[in-house]
Amino acid sequence: MVSPKDLYYPFSETSKKVLLKDGVLYLPDKELLEEGSFYFAWDENELFPQRLPIHIEYCSGNGDWVIEKAKADPSTNWIAVERQFARVRKIWSKKVNGQLSNLLIIYGEAFQVTRDCFPAAAFAAASIHFPDPWPKRRHAKHRLLAAPFFEQVHRVLKKDAPFTLVTDHFESATRSVEALNQHGGFYSQHPSPHWVEPPLEAGTSWFERLWRSQGCKIYSLCYINSDATVS
């Protein structure tokens, strides 16, 4: 059995680079990449041992949701995108101990990873769970849930692929609904107000359990990619 501390950060401050090592793809610094410069061959065997449909989870946290999904569905390849290395280590230890060859962990920022490393119309589904809402107006520039990110998600998803967004933050949910409805390349699976409160089920994230325990309402949006970008 391995523990999170068994995964060591592989760089010094001056040696950072794009690196695939021990089931983790490292994209540790925005300055390393130019837009579109590292599109990997996701449909080949470089990153996964089998060619299977790929489901992305953004903001994977401690990995509870994506680990359970990867265990339950070996017919899908799973990607966990997480920007905090302490959390990457926890996901990695669960992946290794669970012998999950169908899970790749990406250490990097979600928008940058999607824009710079994911090719068009390549992925079967995407999910994002409890991203930081950055609720204050002066922090708006830091929000992931905004039109530029949604445009990139639309670009990388296949036609008819679902994009699921789960948050406990009402303003994030309403802003996301507005942006996704205005985009034109998605349609909602749910009637207005375009979200449901999901049941507690296997694969629930640590953050969802935390917010539910505090009595928070959970908002789950599901939008379908109505067309696909031609690569």
C-alpha positions in Angstrom: 0.0 0.0 0.0 1.2 3.5 -0.8 0.4 6.7 1.0 0.0 10.2 -0.5 3.5 11.2 0.9 5.0 8.5 -1.4 4.5 10.8 -4.4 7.2 13.3 -4.5 7.0 16.6 -6.3 9.4 16.0 -9.3 10.7 19.6 -9.9 12.8 22.2 -8.4 11.8 25.8 -9.0 14.1 25.9 -12.1 13.3 22.5 -13.6 9.6 22.6 -14.2 8.4 21.0 -17.4 5.6 19.0 -18.9 6.1 15.5 -17.6 4.2 12.2 -17.5 5.4 10.2 -14.5 3.8 7.5 -12.4 0.4 8.0 -13.8 0.4 11.8 -13.3 0.7 14.3 -16.1 2.3 17.4 -14.7 1.5 20.8 -16.2 2.8 22.9 -13.3 3.2 26.4 -14.7 1.2 28.5 -17.1 4.4 29.9 -18.6 5.4 26.5 -19.8 2.7 26.2 -22.4 1.6 28.1 -25.5 -2.0 27.8 -26.5 -2.6 24.5 -28.3 1.0 23.5 -28.0 0.7 20.1 -26.2 -2.2 18.3 -27.7 -1.5 14.7 -26.8 -2.6 11.6 -28.8 -5.5 10.8 -26.4 -6.9 8.1 -28.7 -3.5 6.2 -28.7 -1.8 4.2 -25.9 0.5 7.0 -24.7 -1.7 7.9 -21.7 -4.0 4.9 -21.3 -3.4 1.2 -21.9 -6.7 0.8 -23.7 -8.6 2.9 -26.3 -11.8 3.7 -24.5 -14.2 6.7 -24.2 -12.7 9.3 -22.0 -14.6 11.2 -19.2 -12.9 14.3 -17.7 -13.5 15.4 -14.1 -12.4 18.9 -13.2 -11.6 20.0 -9.7 -11.3 16.5 -8.5 -10.3 17.4 -4.9 -9.4 14.3 -2.9 -10.6 12.1 -5.8 -13.5 10.3 -4.1 -15.9 10.8 -7.0 -13.5 9.9 -9.9 -12.0 6.9 -8.0 -15.4 5.4 -7.4 -16.4 6.0 -11.1 -13.1 4.5 -12.4 -13.6 1.4 -10.2 -17.2 1.0 -11.2 -16.7 1.6 -14.9 -13.6 0.0 -16.4 -15.1 0.4 -19.9 -14.3 4.2 -19.6 -11.0 6.0 -19.3 -11.1 8.7 -16.6 -9.1 11.9 -16.2 -8.9 13.7 -12.9 -7.8 17.4 -13.2 -6.6 19.0 -10.0 -4.4 22.1 -9.4 -3.4 21.5 -5.7 -0.5 19.0 -5.4 -1.6 17.9 -1.9 -4.8 16.7 -3.4 -3.1 15.1 -6.4 -1.1 13.0 -4.0 -4.3 11.7 -2.4 -5.9 10.8 -5.7 -2.6 9.1 -6.8 -2.4 6.9 -3.7 -6.1 5.8 -4.2 -5.4 5.1 -7.9 -2.3 3.1 -7.2 -3.8 1.1 -4.3 -6.9 0.5 -6.4 -4.8 -0.6 -9.4 -6.8 1.7 -11.6 -5.1 1.7 -15.0 -8.1 3.5 -16.5 -7.4 6.7 -14.5 -5.0 9.5 -15.4 -4.3 12.4 -13.0 -3.4 15.8 -14.4 -1.7 18.3 -12.1 -2.7 21.6 -13.6 -5.3 24.4 -13.8 -8.5 23.4 -15.5 -8.8 26.1 -18.1 -5.2 26.0 -19.1 -5.2 22.1 -19.3 -8.3 22.2 -21.5 -7.2 25.0 -23.8 -3.6 23.9 -24.2 -3.7 20.1 -24.0 -7.0 18.7 -25.1 -7.8 18.4 -28.8 -11.2 19.2 -30.4 -14.1 16.7 -30.2 -12.1 14.1 -28.3 -14.0 13.4 -25.1 -17.2 11.5 -24.2 -18.2 13.5 -21.1 -17.0 16.1 -18.7 -17.9 16.9 -15.1 -16.9 19.6 -12.6 -17.6 19.3 -8.9 -17.6 22.2 -6.4 -15.1 24.6 -8.0 -14.1 27.6 -5.9 -16.9 30.1 -6.5 -14.7 33.2 -5.9 -17.9 34.9 -4.7 -16.6 38.5 -4.3 -17.0 40.8 -7.3 -13.3 41.8 -7.2 -12.3 38.1 -7.6 -14.4 37.6 -10.7 -11.3 37.2 -12.9 -10.4 34.0 -11.0 -13.7 32.2 -11.6 -13.4 29.0 -13.6 -17.2 29.0 -14.3 -17.3 31.6 -17.0 -17.8 31.8 -20.8 -14.1 31.2 -21.8 -14.0 27.9 -19.9 -17.4 26.8 -21.2 -16.2 27.5 -24.7 -13.2 25.3 -24.2 -15.4 22.5 -22.8 -17.6 22.8 -25.8 -14.6 22.5 -28.1 -13.2 19.3 -26.6 -16.4 17.4 -26.2 -17.9 15.1 -28.8 -21.3 15.8 -30.2 -24.1 14.8 -27.7 -21.6 14.5 -24.9 -22.9 15.6 -21.4 -21.3 18.3 -19.3 -22.3 18.1 -15.7 -21.7 20.9 -13.2 -22.3 20.5 -9.5 -22.0 23.4 -7.0 -23.4 24.4 -3.6 -23.2 28.1 -4.6 -26.4 29.6 -5.9 -24.8 32.5 -7.7 -22.3 30.2 -9.5 -25.2 28.0 -10.6 -27.2 31.0 -11.9 -24.2 32.5 -13.7 -23.3 29.2 -15.3 -26.9 28.6 -16.5 -26.9 32.1 -18.1 -23.5 31.6 -19.8 -24.3 28.1 -21.0 -27.7 29.1 -22.3 -26.1 32.0 -24.2 -23.4 29.9 -25.6 -25.5 28.2 -28.3 -23.6 25.0 -28.4 -25.3 23.4 -25.4 -28.8 22.6 -24.4 -30.0 21.8 -20.8 -31.3 18.4 -19.8 -33.4 20.0 -17.2 -36.2 22.5 -17.6 -35.9 26.0 -16.0 -34.2 26.8 -13.7 -32.0 24.2 -15.4 -30.7 22.4 -12.3 -31.8 19.6 -9.9 -30.8 18.7 -6.4 -29.0 15.4 -6.9 -29.5 12.3 -4.6 -26.6 11.2 -2.5 -25.1 8.2 -4.2 -21.9 6.2 -4.7 -19.1 8.4 -6.1 -20.2 11.5 -4.1 -17.3 13.8 -3.5 -15.9 14.8 -0.2 -17.0 18.4 -0.7 -20.6 17.3 -1.4 -20.7 15.3 1.8 -19.3 18.3 3.7 -21.8 20.9 2.3 -24.7 18.5 2.8 -23.7 18.0 6.4 -23.9 21.8 6.8 -27.4 21.9 5.3 -26.4 23.5 2.0 -28.5 23.0 -1.1 -26.7 21.3 -4.0 -27.3 22.4 -7.6 -26.6 19.9 -10.4 -26.7 21.2 -14.0 -26.4 18.9 -17.0 -25.9 20.3 -20.5 -25.5 18.4 -23.7 -23.0 19.4 -26.4 -25.3 19.9 -29.3 -22.5 20.1 -31.9 -18.8 19.3 -32.0 -15.9 21.4 -33.1 -14.2 20.1 -36.2 -10.5 19.5 -35.4 
